[in-house]
Amino acid sequence: MSIGKILSSNSSGYTVLPGFCDVHVHFREPGFSYKETIATGSAAAARGGYTAVCTMPNLDPVPDSPENLEKQLLIIDRDASVNVYPFASITIGEKGETLSRMEEICEKYGARIAGFSDDGKGVASEQIMREAMKTASRLGKIISAHCEDLSLTRGGYIHDGVYAAAHGIPGIPSESEWRPIARDLELAAETGCRYHVCHVSCRESVSLIREAKKNGVDVTCETAPHYLLLDETCLLDDGRFRMNPPLRSPRDRDALLEGICDGTVDVIATDHAPHSAGEKSGGLAGSAFGIVGLETAFPALYTKLVLEGIITLEKLVDLICRNPRRRFGFPECDGWSEWELDREFTVDPEEFLSKGRSTPFSGMRLRGVCTKTVCNGRTVYERNI
């Protein structure tokens, strides 16, 4: 199946879609396998219809050298059931102080990495980011940036909005996201770097990226299903609603929806970030940041965006398949998934193949059940009927 001819239905009523591509997941191995492993993460990806994923580098050891990256690659080669492209880190230890061994990593493993990121942390130093972009540009690799100015977050853990004010909770302002994006867009224009913005959540970020694209900056960005389908009015004092960046205002959500419709937002990625049950049991105040998303992404987006007429199914496949593959240079088609699009189900985290169970979509009625996923000619998931 070519990526240009993406949709087909067989006589049994199943719909076949090309394998999805998620450019932002956390599989936690090596270093934190009690949260997730390459095996369980890729199994969850396959169940969600994904055949390619990009893993983030907040690991132990951080993949900041060929030696450390190799530890992760060996596990991927042994345990992954879908194609896994790891990000190497931008800086040593993701500390934001010294560039990682970018050239050595590319010399040995350039064909295997998605690019460079310090996801989980923002690169605070303008000079370090400039040098990283110059080096990445020379190496032909993407910088995928977690944009967060910690000096502005003030210990917040939800959006600095109505809910925070009503409950006397420290809030995370949108400025902590859009201000680093504004800086990086100027650096990308200066260096010619291929620049990708992680998990965009607020309207100011969308506006900045839209304007930069008009000005010829080589920038793309992603948002996540929860930012498109939920906002701060949905918050409950439950760890499954704590993520970074946080759910923002209805106006921000509207801006993101406009962004996916007009092409400003190129990609929907899950930011699949599993934690143990204990780490997510402390409510909003005491839980770790992060939720899981691989097994709910397509059904949630299909139900809430396609069936409600906001975007077409073809457009959704652009956002979760075509666009990420083209931007990151992955094979156009490495597999496919089969779906019962009319089948309704209730999201039950206890059925997840991921070790993570924390999702704001728990209990939601959705449509679209994956019955089979094939990657590289091999069946990697098949639903037990």
Secondary structure, 3 states (H helix, E strand, C coil): CCCCCCCEECCCCCEEEECEEEEEECCCCCCCCCCCCHHHHHHHHHHCCEEEEEECCCCCCCCCCHHHHHHHHHHHHHHCCCEEEEEECCEHHHCCCCECCHHHHHHHHCCCCCEECCCCCCCCCHHHHHHHHHHHHHHCCEEEECCCCHHHCCCCCEECCHHHHHHCCCEECCHHHHHHHHHHHHHHHHHCCEEEECCCCCHHHHHHHHHHHHCCCCEEEEECHHHHHCCHHHCCCCHHHCCCCCCCCHHHHHHHHHHHHHCCCCEECCCECCCCCHHHCCHHHHCCCCECCCCCHHHHHHHHHHCCCCCCHHHHHHHHHHHHHHHHCCCCCCEEEEEEEEEEEECCHHHCCCCCCCCCCCCCEEEEEEEEEEECCEEEEECCC
